[in-house]
């Protein structure tokens, strides 16, 4: 477990976005509190998995705290783009979730990906404390962004390159 833990609380805004052409995009999570901005580099699959994990976590919270209201997933697309500077603090190896029932805040935790031979205690972890509605909006927007990638081949289910697609199900014919 990293010993260098950064708590970023409270957050005014949290979002995810991708920069680049489909097939070559780089994904980020960005949080803002006043003039402070923290950006983390993530993978597309981490955003997609986070969205599933958040919904599962909310189901557990509803069982444990039945009086909690349902967080709305509303977002304004114009406000969801990441803003410069896009200078990531680190690349996330793992994402996790926590809930503070006293403050009714969620923590999106990101653990730094370490290089070979780098001791785990040198790594960093950040906790981005946000509302349940902010986190749900982040996940819904993240699924929207992730879905804007390359087209999926209707035959093999693999992403198609803009230059053409060598489909094994179509016996190698490009389409």
Secondary structure as UniProt FT lines:
FT   STRAND          4..8
FT   STRAND          13..19
FT   TURN            22..23
FT   STRAND          26..33
FT   TURN            34..35
FT   STRAND          36..42
FT   HELIX           44..64
FT   TURN            66..67
FT   HELIX           77..79
FT   STRAND          91..100
FT   TURN            101..104
FT   STRAND          105..112
FT   TURN            116..117
FT   HELIX           120..122
FT   STRAND          124..130
FT   HELIX           132..146
FT   TURN            147..148
FT   TURN            154..156
FT   TURN            162..163
FT   TURN            168..172
//
